[in-house]
């Protein structure tokens, strides 16, 4: 009796080949993303030290310690405060202003002008975070350009606004550096989203007598909603993971406590103090915060597929 050959439809064959092509990506993420998260969680339940080969299971002792001990002003609560202040002080203006800049750039008629400004805004994103922080530390010097411009704008003379010494100004300084470095990247993302909106919609709105403000709020913003959600989530996660700017400022003499974001606390706890279990616990807490905020943004936005 001849063996019956099982035949697959074209859709089933495409699905099988599609799955095969995604296997390397899944393996990559499993090895370099999922496993480190799982390993960090296991490590957070131990008292593992950087220089010790053995470790002991301590359960939730690391988490209890982080939420109860002060550590001389460098507690988890101080790091969470610094992280929240930096994140919301940076990503909210970044999303709003990058959207405004992208809309203004789309109004330019000459493609050469658009290309010039797009490259100009994107150039800081290419720089290393260490280089960007080093440049701005020179500018924030009492004799630097930022202090001179501040005196010119505020009609003062010879006043030191303490960009690198005052606690509040130090937080603002790190926000400015991050804002300058990454705003161009998000401007490009918004320009991509704006370019995907059919021009015929704007032409029809103009014919119907719609003003520019009415067109922006009733056509551009609704159709740009998926891009806005994407940019806001990316900007928020980028700000939550900030490290290089604060690290460079502290290494050059700035006070650590006002800008001791959770990533820098993780570095000091795990690398400098050698307490890997405690640092892993902080990493898991940061991961859960990022996961929760991302879920809330998706839930509140309720982004649907946009149809033109």
C-alpha positions as YAML, in Angstrom:
chain: A
units: angstrom
residues:
- id: 1
  name: UNK
  ca: [0.00, 0.00, 0.00]
- id: 2
  name: UNK
  ca: [1.51, 3.30, -1.08]
- id: 3
  name: UNK
  ca: [2.29, 5.74, 1.70]
- id: 4
  name: UNK
  ca: [0.10, 8.81, 1.60]
- id: 5
  name: UNK
  ca: [2.12, 12.02, 1.22]
- id: 6
  name: UNK
  ca: [0.96, 14.86, 3.42]
- id: 7
  name: UNK
  ca: [0.71, 18.11, 1.51]
- id: 8
  name: UNK
  ca: [0.80, 21.57, 3.02]
- id: 9
  name: UNK
  ca: [-0.98, 24.60, 1.73]
- id: 10
  name: UNK
  ca: [0.98, 27.67, 0.58]
- id: 11
  name: UNK
  ca: [0.07, 29.51, 3.79]
- id: 12
  name: UNK
  ca: [1.30, 26.62, 5.95]
- id: 13
  name: UNK
  ca: [4.56, 26.43, 4.01]
- id: 14
  name: UNK
  ca: [5.09, 30.17, 4.37]
- id: 15
  name: UNK
  ca: [4.37, 29.92, 8.09]
- id: 16
  name: UNK
  ca: [6.92, 27.12, 8.51]
- id: 17
  name: UNK
  ca: [9.61, 29.02, 6.62]
- id: 18
  name: UNK
  ca: [8.77, 32.20, 8.50]
- id: 19
  name: UNK
  ca: [9.18, 30.37, 11.82]
- id: 20
  name: UNK
  ca: [12.53, 28.91, 10.70]
- id: 21
  name: UNK
  ca: [13.82, 32.38, 9.83]
- id: 22
  name: UNK
  ca: [12.77, 33.73, 13.25]
- id: 23
  name: UNK
  ca: [14.50, 30.93, 15.19]
- id: 24
  name: UNK
  ca: [17.98, 32.62, 15.12]
- id: 25
  name: UNK
  ca: [16.45, 35.84, 16.44]
- id: 26
  name: UNK
  ca: [14.59, 33.96, 19.19]
- id: 27
  name: UNK
  ca: [17.76, 32.12, 20.17]
- id: 28
  name: UNK
  ca: [19.69, 35.41, 20.24]
- id: 29
  name: UNK
  ca: [17.10, 37.04, 22.52]
- id: 30
  name: UNK
  ca: [16.92, 33.96, 24.73]
- id: 31
  name: UNK
  ca: [20.70, 33.89, 25.23]
- id: 32
  name: UNK
  ca: [21.40, 37.62, 25.54]
- id: 33
  name: UNK
  ca: [18.13, 39.00, 27.00]
- id: 34
  name: UNK
  ca: [15.94, 36.39, 28.69]
- id: 35
  name: UNK
  ca: [18.73, 34.40, 30.33]
- id: 36
  name: UNK
  ca: [20.44, 37.48, 31.89]
- id: 37
  name: UNK
  ca: [17.08, 38.58, 33.35]
- id: 38
  name: UNK
  ca: [16.46, 35.11, 34.79]
- id: 39
  name: UNK
  ca: [20.04, 34.88, 36.08]
- id: 40
  name: UNK
  ca: [19.78, 38.35, 37.67]
- id: 41
  name: UNK
  ca: [16.61, 37.29, 39.49]
- id: 42
  name: UNK
  ca: [18.29, 34.15, 40.83]
- id: 43
  name: UNK
  ca: [21.35, 36.16, 41.87]
- id: 44
  name: UNK
  ca: [19.14, 38.70, 43.66]
- id: 45
  name: UNK
  ca: [18.01, 35.91, 46.00]
- id: 46
  name: UNK
  ca: [21.58, 35.17, 47.09]
- id: 47
  name: UNK
  ca: [24.37, 36.98, 48.96]
- id: 48
  name: UNK
  ca: [26.79, 36.59, 46.04]
- id: 49
  name: UNK
  ca: [29.93, 38.70, 46.24]
- id: 50
  name: UNK
  ca: [32.16, 39.76, 43.34]
- id: 51
  name: UNK
  ca: [35.32, 38.27, 44.82]
- id: 52
  name: UNK
  ca: [33.76, 35.17, 46.41]
- id: 53
  name: UNK
  ca: [33.22, 31.94, 44.50]
- id: 54
  name: UNK
  ca: [30.39, 30.69, 46.70]
- id: 55
  name: UNK
  ca: [27.03, 32.23, 47.50]
- id: 56
  name: UNK
  ca: [24.19, 31.42, 49.86]
- id: 57
  name: UNK
  ca: [20.45, 31.63, 49.26]
- id: 58
  name: UNK
  ca: [19.01, 34.47, 51.33]
- id: 59
  name: UNK
  ca: [15.53, 34.78, 49.83]
- id: 60
  name: UNK
  ca: [14.13, 38.31, 49.89]
- id: 61
  name: UNK
  ca: [16.79, 39.64, 52.27]
- id: 62
  name: UNK
  ca: [18.38, 41.84, 49.58]
- id: 63
  name: UNK
  ca: [15.02, 43.42, 48.72]
- id: 64
  name: UNK
  ca: [14.20, 44.00, 52.38]
- id: 65
  name: UNK
  ca: [17.61, 45.61, 52.91]
- id: 66
  name: UNK
  ca: [17.15, 47.94, 49.94]
- id: 67
  name: UNK
  ca: [13.79, 49.18, 51.19]
- id: 68
  name: UNK
  ca: [14.83, 49.59, 54.83]
- id: 69
  name: UNK
  ca: [18.46, 50.77, 54.93]
- id: 70
  name: UNK
  ca: [19.64, 54.32, 54.22]
- id: 71
  name: UNK
  ca: [23.27, 53.60, 53.20]
- id: 72
  name: UNK
  ca: [24.43, 57.07, 54.14]
- id: 73
  name: UNK
  ca: [21.99, 58.95, 51.90]
- id: 74
  name: UNK
  ca: [22.49, 56.67, 48.90]
- id: 75
  name: UNK
  ca: [19.44, 54.49, 49.49]
- id: 76
  name: UNK
  ca: [17.18, 52.92, 46.90]
- id: 77
  name: UNK
  ca: [14.56, 55.58, 47.60]
- id: 78
  name: UNK
  ca: [17.04, 58.35, 46.80]
- id: 79
  name: UNK
  ca: [17.94, 56.60, 43.54]
- id: 80
  name: UNK
  ca: [14.28, 56.15, 42.64]
- id: 81
  name: UNK
  ca: [13.66, 59.84, 43.35]
- id: 82
  name: UNK
  ca: [16.62, 60.89, 41.20]
- id: 83
  name: UNK
  ca: [15.53, 58.54, 38.41]
- id: 84
  name: UNK
  ca: [11.92, 59.75, 38.43]
- id: 85
  name: UNK
  ca: [12.95, 63.42, 38.47]
- id: 86
  name: UNK
  ca: [15.38, 62.91, 35.60]
- id: 87
  name: UNK
  ca: [13.00, 60.75, 33.55]
- id: 88
  name: UNK
  ca: [9.95, 63.00, 33.69]
- id: 89
  name: UNK
  ca: [12.05, 66.14, 33.48]
- id: 90
  name: UNK
  ca: [13.67, 64.90, 30.28]
- id: 91
  name: UNK
  ca: [11.37, 62.65, 28.30]
- id: 92
  name: UNK
  ca: [8.21, 64.79, 28.52]
- id: 93
  name: UNK
  ca: [9.86, 67.94, 27.05]
- id: 94
  name: UNK
  ca: [11.80, 65.74, 24.64]
- id: 95
  name: UNK
  ca: [8.66, 64.17, 23.16]
- id: 96
  name: UNK
  ca: [6.78, 67.48, 22.89]
- id: 97
  name: UNK
  ca: [9.63, 69.55, 21.47]
- id: 98
  name: UNK
  ca: [10.80, 66.83, 19.06]
- id: 99
  name: UNK
  ca: [7.26, 66.66, 17.68]
- id: 100
  name: UNK
  ca: [7.14, 70.43, 17.23]
- id: 101
  name: UNK
  ca: [10.54, 70.46, 15.49]
- id: 102
  name: UNK
  ca: [9.51, 67.59, 13.20]
- id: 103
  name: UNK
  ca: [6.32, 69.41, 12.19]
- id: 104
  name: UNK
  ca: [8.27, 72.60, 11.47]
- id: 105
  name: UNK
  ca: [10.85, 70.71, 9.39]
- id: 106
  name: UNK
  ca: [8.08, 69.12, 7.34]
- id: 107
  name: UNK
  ca: [6.90, 72.61, 6.44]
- id: 108
  name: UNK
  ca: [10.16, 73.33, 4.60]
- id: 109
  name: UNK
  ca: [9.68, 73.18, 0.85]
- id: 110
  name: UNK
  ca: [13.24, 72.50, -0.29]
- id: 111
  name: UNK
  ca: [14.47, 68.95, 0.29]
- id: 112
  name: UNK
  ca: [18.03, 70.25, 0.71]
- id: 113
  name: UNK
  ca: [16.91, 72.37, 3.68]
- id: 114
  name: UNK
  ca: [15.13, 69.39, 5.23]
- id: 115
  name: UNK
  ca: [18.19, 67.20, 4.81]
- id: 116
  name: UNK
  ca: [20.52, 69.80, 6.33]
- id: 117
  name: UNK
  ca: [18.40, 70.32, 9.44]
- id: 118
  name: UNK
  ca: [17.72, 66.60, 9.89]
- id: 119
  name: UNK
  ca: [21.44, 65.84, 9.82]
- id: 120
  name: UNK
  ca: [22.15, 68.79, 12.15]
- id: 121
  name: UNK
  ca: [19.64, 67.59, 14.73]
- id: 122
  name: UNK
  ca: [20.71, 63.96, 14.44]
- id: 123
  name: UNK
  ca: [24.47, 64.54, 14.75]
- id: 124
  name: UNK
  ca: [24.56, 64.63, 18.60]
- id: 125
  name: UNK
  ca: [22.90, 61.19, 18.71]
- id: 126
  name: UNK
  ca: [25.94, 59.75, 16.92]
- id: 127
  name: UNK
  ca: [28.31, 60.99, 19.63]
- id: 128
  name: UNK
  ca: [29.25, 58.79, 22.54]
- id: 129
  name: UNK
  ca: [27.50, 59.64, 25.81]
- id: 130
  name: UNK
  ca: [30.91, 60.11, 27.41]
- id: 131
  name: UNK
  ca: [31.95, 62.61, 24.72]
- id: 132
  name: UNK
  ca: [28.64, 64.48, 25.01]
- id: 133
  name: UNK
  ca: [28.97, 64.73, 28.80]
- id: 134
  name: UNK
  ca: [32.59, 65.91, 28.49]
- id: 135
  name: UNK
  ca: [31.60, 68.66, 26.03]
- id: 136
  name: UNK
  ca: [28.82, 69.94, 28.26]
- id: 137
  name: UNK
  ca: [30.96, 69.87, 31.40]
- id: 138
  name: UNK
  ca: [33.25, 72.37, 29.67]
- id: 139
  name: UNK
  ca: [30.22, 74.48, 28.70]
- id: 140
  name: UNK
  ca: [28.84, 74.35, 32.26]
- id: 141
  name: UNK
  ca: [32.10, 75.62, 33.75]
- id: 142
  name: UNK
  ca: [31.70, 78.97, 35.59]
- id: 143
  name: UNK
  ca: [33.70, 80.57, 32.76]
- id: 144
  name: UNK
  ca: [31.94, 78.48, 30.11]
- id: 145
  name: UNK
  ca: [29.51, 79.46, 27.38]
- id: 146
  name: UNK
  ca: [26.34, 78.40, 29.23]
- id: 147
  name: UNK
  ca: [27.09, 80.66, 32.17]
- id: 148
  name: UNK
  ca: [27.89, 83.57, 29.86]
- id: 149
  name: UNK
  ca: [24.65, 83.09, 27.89]
- id: 150
  name: UNK
  ca: [22.69, 82.85, 31.16]
- id: 151
  name: UNK
  ca: [24.15, 86.15, 32.32]
- id: 152
  name: UNK
  ca: [23.34, 87.73, 28.97]
- id: 153
  name: UNK
  ca: [19.72, 86.51, 28.92]
- id: 154
  name: UNK
  ca: [19.02, 87.31, 32.58]
- id: 155
  name: UNK
  ca: [20.84, 90.68, 32.40]
- id: 156
  name: UNK
  ca: [23.30, 89.73, 35.13]
- id: 157
  name: UNK
  ca: [27.05, 90.09, 35.12]
- id: 158
  name: UNK
  ca: [29.65, 87.71, 36.51]
- id: 159
  name: UNK
  ca: [27.10, 85.53, 38.30]
- id: 160
  name: UNK
  ca: [27.94, 81.83, 38.67]
- id: 161
  name: UNK
  ca: [24.74, 79.83, 38.28]
- id: 162
  name: UNK
  ca: [26.45, 76.75, 39.73]
- id: 163
  name: UNK
  ca: [25.47, 74.34, 36.98]
- id: 164
  name: UNK
  ca: [27.77, 71.66, 38.40]
- id: 165
  name: UNK
  ca: [27.66, 72.42, 42.15]
- id: 166
  name: UNK
  ca: [24.08, 73.28, 43.14]
- id: 167
  name: UNK
  ca: [21.91, 70.19, 43.65]
- id: 168
  name: UNK
  ca: [18.98, 71.49, 41.60]
- id: 169
  name: UNK
  ca: [21.13, 72.93, 38.83]
- id: 170
  name: UNK
  ca: [23.12, 69.70, 38.66]
- id: 171
  name: UNK
  ca: [19.93, 67.76, 37.96]
- id: 172
  name: UNK
  ca: [18.96, 70.29, 35.30]
- id: 173
  name: UNK
  ca: [22.42, 70.01, 33.74]
- id: 174
  name: UNK
  ca: [22.13, 66.25, 33.27]
- id: 175
  name: UNK
  ca: [18.69, 66.73, 31.72]
- id: 176
  name: UNK
  ca: [20.06, 69.29, 29.26]
- id: 177
  name: UNK
  ca: [22.86, 66.95, 28.16]
- id: 178
  name: UNK
  ca: [20.48, 64.06, 27.59]
- id: 179
  name: UNK
  ca: [17.94, 66.29, 25.86]
- id: 180
  name: UNK
  ca: [20.58, 67.69, 23.49]
- id: 181
  name: UNK
  ca: [21.96, 64.27, 22.65]
- id: 182
  name: UNK
  ca: [18.76, 62.37, 21.91]
- id: 183
  name: UNK
  ca: [16.20, 64.87, 20.67]
- id: 184
  name: UNK
  ca: [17.46, 64.59, 17.09]
- id: 185
  name: UNK
  ca: [16.87, 60.84, 17.10]
- id: 186
  name: UNK
  ca: [13.24, 61.26, 18.07]
- id: 187
  name: UNK
  ca: [12.81, 64.12, 15.58]
- id: 188
  name: UNK
  ca: [13.75, 61.67, 12.81]
- id: 189
  name: UNK
  ca: [11.20, 59.14, 14.11]
- id: 190
  name: UNK
  ca: [8.46, 61.79, 14.09]
- id: 191
  name: UNK
  ca: [9.45, 62.91, 10.58]
- id: 192
  name: UNK
  ca: [9.11, 59.29, 9.43]
- id: 193
  name: UNK
  ca: [5.64, 59.11, 10.95]
- id: 194
  name: UNK
  ca: [4.60, 62.44, 9.43]
- id: 195
  name: UNK
  ca: [5.87, 61.39, 6.00]
- id: 196
  name: UNK
  ca: [3.61, 58.32, 6.09]
- id: 197
  name: UNK
  ca: [0.45, 60.49, 6.28]
- id: 198
  name: UNK
  ca: [-1.02, 60.89, 2.75]
- id: 199
  name: UNK
  ca: [-0.77, 64.51, 1.49]
- id: 200
  name: UNK
  ca: [-4.25, 64.17, 0.00]
- id: 201
  name: UNK
  ca: [-5.72, 64.43, 3.50]
- id: 202
  name: UNK
  ca: [-4.11, 67.83, 4.00]
- id: 203
  name: UNK
  ca: [-5.19, 68.95, 0.53]
- id: 204
  name: UNK
  ca: [-8.79, 67.95, 1.26]
- id: 205
  name: UNK
  ca: [-8.67, 69.76, 4.62]
- id: 206
  name: UNK
  ca: [-7.35, 72.91, 2.94]
- id: 207
  name: UNK
  ca: [-10.12, 72.79, 0.35]
- id: 208
  name: UNK
  ca: [-12.67, 72.46, 3.16]
- id: 209
  name: UNK
  ca: [-11.29, 75.61, 4.78]
- id: 210
  name: UNK
  ca: [-9.50, 73.96, 7.71]
- id: 211
  name: UNK
  ca: [-6.91, 76.10, 9.51]
- id: 212
  name: UNK
  ca: [-3.40, 74.84, 10.26]
- id: 213
  name: UNK
  ca: [-4.20, 74.43, 13.97]
- id: 214
  name: UNK
  ca: [-7.40, 72.55, 13.21]
- id: 215
  name: UNK
  ca: [-5.58, 70.32, 10.73]
- id: 216
  name: UNK
  ca: [-2.81, 69.58, 13.23]
- id: 217
  name: UNK
  ca: [-5.11, 68.63, 16.09]
- id: 218
  name: UNK
  ca: [-7.73, 66.75, 14.06]
- id: 219
  name: UNK
  ca: [-5.65, 65.09, 11.34]
- id: 220
  name: UNK
  ca: [-1.95, 65.05, 12.20]
- id: 221
  name: UNK
  ca: [-2.13, 64.11, 15.89]
- id: 222
  name: UNK
  ca: [-4.72, 61.31, 15.55]
- id: 223
  name: UNK
  ca: [-2.88, 59.71, 12.62]
- id: 224
  name: UNK
  ca: [0.46, 60.17, 14.38]
- id: 225
  name: UNK
  ca: [-0.72, 58.46, 17.56]
- id: 226
  name: UNK
  ca: [1.18, 55.16, 17.00]
- id: 227
  name: UNK
  ca: [4.40, 57.09, 16.42]
- id: 228
  name: UNK
  ca: [3.81, 59.24, 19.51]
- id: 229
  name: UNK
  ca: [3.30, 56.13, 21.64]
- id: 230
  name: UNK
  ca: [6.44, 54.52, 20.21]
- id: 231
  name: UNK
  ca: [8.56, 57.65, 20.77]
- id: 232
  name: UNK
  ca: [7.22, 58.22, 24.30]
- id: 233
  name: UNK
  ca: [7.96, 54.63, 25.33]
- id: 234
  name: UNK
  ca: [11.43, 54.67, 23.78]
- id: 235
  name: UNK
  ca: [12.25, 58.04, 25.34]
- id: 236
  name: UNK
  ca: [10.99, 56.93, 28.76]
- id: 237
  name: UNK
  ca: [13.00, 53.68, 28.70]
- id: 238
  name: UNK
  ca: [16.08, 55.53, 27.45]
- id: 239
  name: UNK
  ca: [15.83, 57.99, 30.35]
- id: 240
  name: UNK
  ca: [15.27, 55.23, 32.93]
- id: 241
  name: UNK
  ca: [18.47, 53.52, 31.75]
- id: 242
  name: UNK
  ca: [20.60, 56.68, 31.91]
- id: 243
  name: UNK
  ca: [24.05, 56.16, 33.38]
- id: 244
  name: UNK
  ca: [26.95, 57.64, 31.40]
- id: 245
  name: UNK
  ca: [26.05, 61.31, 31.88]
- id: 246
  name: UNK
  ca: [25.64, 61.04, 35.65]
- id: 247
  name: UNK
  ca: [28.74, 58.87, 35.96]
- id: 248
  name: UNK
  ca: [30.91, 61.34, 34.05]
- id: 249
  name: UNK
  ca: [29.63, 64.27, 36.11]
- id: 250
  name: UNK
  ca: [30.39, 62.47, 39.39]
- id: 251
  name: UNK
  ca: [33.82, 61.36, 38.18]
- id: 252
  name: UNK
  ca: [34.67, 65.00, 37.51]
- id: 253
  name: UNK
  ca: [33.79, 66.18, 41.00]
- id: 254
  name: UNK
  ca: [29.99, 66.73, 40.97]
- id: 255
  name: UNK
  ca: [27.95, 65.62, 43.97]
- id: 256
  name: UNK
  ca: [26.65, 62.08, 43.59]
- id: 257
  name: UNK
  ca: [23.52, 62.15, 45.75]
- id: 258
  name: UNK
  ca: [21.34, 64.54, 43.63]
- id: 259
  name: UNK
  ca: [21.97, 62.53, 40.44]
- id: 260
  name: UNK
  ca: [22.44, 59.06, 41.92]
- id: 261
  name: UNK
  ca: [20.05, 57.37, 39.49]
- id: 262
  name: UNK
  ca: [19.30, 53.71, 40.04]
- id: 263
  name: UNK
  ca: [21.66, 52.52, 37.29]
- id: 264
  name: UNK
  ca: [24.59, 54.32, 38.93]
- id: 265
  name: UNK
  ca: [23.59, 52.88, 42.30]
- id: 266
  name: UNK
  ca: [23.62, 49.43, 40.69]
- id: 267
  name: UNK
  ca: [27.12, 50.10, 39.34]
- id: 268
  name: UNK
  ca: [28.49, 51.30, 42.66]
- id: 269
  name: UNK
  ca: [26.86, 48.48, 44.60]
- id: 270
  name: UNK
  ca: [27.81, 45.66, 42.25]
- id: 271
  name: UNK
  ca: [31.12, 46.76, 40.71]
- id: 272
  name: UNK
  ca: [32.73, 49.01, 43.31]
- id: 273
  name: UNK
  ca: [31.36, 47.40, 46.47]
- id: 274
  name: UNK
  ca: [31.24, 43.89, 45.01]
- id: 275
  name: UNK
  ca: [27.72, 43.11, 46.29]
- id: 276
  name: UNK
  ca: [26.32, 41.40, 43.20]
- id: 277
  name: UNK
  ca: [23.25, 39.98, 44.92]
- id: 278
  name: UNK
  ca: [22.12, 43.39, 46.12]
- id: 279
  name: UNK
  ca: [22.89, 45.01, 42.75]
- id: 280
  name: UNK
  ca: [20.90, 42.29, 40.99]
- id: 281
  name: UNK
  ca: [17.94, 43.03, 43.26]
- id: 282
  name: UNK
  ca: [18.06, 46.68, 42.20]
- id: 283
  name: UNK
  ca: [18.26, 45.59, 38.56]
- id: 284
  name: UNK
  ca: [15.12, 43.51, 38.94]
- id: 285
  name: UNK
  ca: [13.32, 46.43, 40.59]
- id: 286
  name: UNK
  ca: [14.31, 48.71, 37.69]
- id: 287
  name: UNK
  ca: [13.17, 46.06, 35.20]
- id: 288
  name: UNK
  ca: [9.76, 45.81, 36.90]
- id: 289
  name: UNK
  ca: [9.39, 49.61, 36.92]
- id: 290
  name: UNK
  ca: [10.17, 49.76, 33.19]
- id: 291
  name: UNK
  ca: [7.76, 46.90, 32.50]
- id: 292
  name: UNK
  ca: [4.97, 48.53, 34.52]
- id: 293
  name: UNK
  ca: [5.38, 51.99, 32.95]
- id: 294
  name: UNK
  ca: [5.49, 50.50, 29.45]
- id: 295
  name: UNK
  ca: [2.31, 48.51, 30.14]
- id: 296
  name: UNK
  ca: [0.56, 51.60, 31.51]
- id: 297
  name: UNK
  ca: [1.48, 53.65, 28.46]
- id: 298
  name: UNK
  ca: [0.12, 50.97, 26.13]
- id: 299
  name: UNK
  ca: [-3.00, 50.62, 28.27]
- id: 300
  name: UNK
  ca: [-3.70, 54.35, 28.47]
- id: 301
  name: UNK
  ca: [-2.98, 55.03, 24.80]
- id: 302
  name: UNK
  ca: [-5.03, 52.08, 23.48]
- id: 303
  name: UNK
  ca: [-3.35, 52.46, 20.13]
- id: 304
  name: UNK
  ca: [-5.28, 50.98, 17.20]
- id: 305
  name: UNK
  ca: [-4.20, 50.36, 13.66]
- id: 306
  name: UNK
  ca: [-4.38, 53.59, 11.71]
- id: 307
  name: UNK
  ca: [-6.33, 53.49, 8.46]
- id: 308
  name: UNK
  ca: [-6.15, 56.30, 5.92]
...
